[in-house]
Amino acid sequence: MKILIVNTRHYFGGGDSTYTFNLAELLRQHKHDVSFFAMQDERNLPDPNSDLFASPIDFRALNRRKNLANGWQVLCRSIYSGEARAKFARLLDRVQPDIIHTQSLHGHLTPSVLMEAKARGLPVVWTLHEYKLVCPNTHFLIDSTGVICEACRGGRYYQAAFKRCKKGSLLASLMAALEAYTHQILRVQKQVDQFLAPSQFLRKKLIERGFPAEKVIHLPLFLKDEQFDYSGKDAGYFLFLGRINPIKGIEVLAEAARLAPEVTVLLAGRNEGGQAENLLANLPPNARYLGMKSGQELNDLLHGARALVMPSLWYENQPFVILEAFAAGKPVIASRLGGMEELVVHQERGILTEAGNVDQLAEAMKFIHKGPEMCKKLGKNGFDYVKRVHSPMNHYNQLFNTYLQLLNNDLTRM
């Protein structure tokens, strides 16, 4: 089978690209022919079809140079890219895929590529990594306040502009609302044959907002076989892995560590600047930022932890970092929100706390700190769960059945 995977980034830059490359490897192991369509970027991995990747656009740079021409360029490119569609059409002619598997495309590739696939009668599967199709700001948060907001329910996307949810900017929020309305007019949902939701929570949100239940399948993400490694190591520290960003609950974690001076908290991940700089500058003595880690250094850091801490303030979908912690036999302390609540069953594979509740988070860390045997039990439960549910073979079997069903449906309609 020939499968064309569509994802904006063709480099390791987030959960969507991690899944994209892991998926391609998994499909190739089962003798499928895999090609990619992405945006050109100097960080991209080499690819034989990179000459047909969409031209790059740097929205941050354009937004820094605010003028009418740049604003129009941002608006047009983020909603519908004729150039991306044209290059995608040429790639379709070149590789002749049987099926299109989309990942993240908003804002750069745009749903224009879906329309080209649909015009040619190609089946399209879309794995959703965020909430963009039902939330103009993608993560159900008002950026300036960090407060969860669902005011756009029922297609009331103008609420995004009223509340200035995107970056606290009226212009950015208005453009996000216009994008949502335009995609509604273009019937983007109709261009996709099957949506894949990694979490049940995401599936529920889509159905609540009018997506047909039969069109949204729950398909959990997977880890590679070599990632399942229960070493039993425990150096006693608590570990945060992820972007250093307020929506990840960094301030809550810092204050909780201040209330639990007996624990050691290590933070590792990309420093996104801005508010993050202030947060890192005010960490208590028992918390330390290690910078960005990767490879064996990151693996050793995870295996040495007593537990992973994920105090996010938004509806995380299905964070790879939680799956990776379970695969290392580590329990997880997480917020009772979104897909985190599904993974971290309270007192079975970790501890759940109310998002933003400093006292609860501090008590959870103290509880795990004082009970190493309980910690081991929770970690073993997490390991057994992730190996059972998030294995490559489970994922492949479910996905391949979805592919076959769509292809067979196409044949019966011919």
Stockholm file with secondary structure:
# STOCKHOLM 1.0

chainA/1-414         MKILIVNTRHYFGGGDSTYTFNLAELLRQHKHDVSFFAMQDERNLPDPNSDLFASPIDFRALNRRKNLANGWQVLCRSIYSGEARAKFARLLDRVQPDIIHTQSLHGHLTPSVLMEAKARGLPVVWTLHEYKLVCPNTHFLIDSTGVICEACRGGRYYQAAFKRCKKGSLLASLMAALEAYTHQILRVQKQVDQFLAPSQFLRKKLIERGFPAEKVIHLPLFLKDEQFDYSGKDAGYFLFLGRINPIKGIEVLAEAARLAPEVTVLLAGRNEGGQAENLLANLPPNARYLGMKSGQELNDLLHGARALVMPSLWYENQPFVILEAFAAGKPVIASRLGGMEELVVHQERGILTEAGNVDQLAEAMKFIHKGPEMCKKLGKNGFDYVKRVHSPMNHYNQLFNTYLQLLNNDLTRM
#=GR chainA/1-414 SS CEEEEECSCSSSCSHHHHHHHHHHHHHHHTTCEEEEECBCCTTCCCCTTGGGSBCCCCHHHHHHSCCHHHHHHHHHHHHCCHHHHHHHHHHHHHHCCSEEEECCCTTTTCTHHHHHHHHTTCCEEEECSSSTTTCTTSSSEETTTTEECCTTTTTCTHHHHHHTTTTTCHHHHHHHHHHHHHHHHTTGGGGCSEEEESSHHHHHHHHHTTCCGGGEEECCCCCCGGGCCCCCCCCSEEEEESCBCGGGTHHHHHHHHHHCTTSCEEEESCBCCTHHHHHHHTCCTTEEECCCCCHHHHHHHHHHEEEEEECCSSCCCCCHHHHHHHHTTCCEEEESSHHHHHHSCBTTTEEEECTTCHHHHHHHHHHHHHCHHHHHHHHHHHHHHHHHHSCHHHHHHHHHHHHHHHHHHHHHHC
#=GC SS_cons         CEEEEECSCSSSCSHHHHHHHHHHHHHHHTTCEEEEECBCCTTCCCCTTGGGSBCCCCHHHHHHSCCHHHHHHHHHHHHCCHHHHHHHHHHHHHHCCSEEEECCCTTTTCTHHHHHHHHTTCCEEEECSSSTTTCTTSSSEETTTTEECCTTTTTCTHHHHHHTTTTTCHHHHHHHHHHHHHHHHTTGGGGCSEEEESSHHHHHHHHHTTCCGGGEEECCCCCCGGGCCCCCCCCSEEEEESCBCGGGTHHHHHHHHHHCTTSCEEEESCBCCTHHHHHHHTCCTTEEECCCCCHHHHHHHHHHEEEEEECCSSCCCCCHHHHHHHHTTCCEEEESSHHHHHHSCBTTTEEEECTTCHHHHHHHHHHHHHCHHHHHHHHHHHHHHHHHHSCHHHHHHHHHHHHHHHHHHHHHHC
//
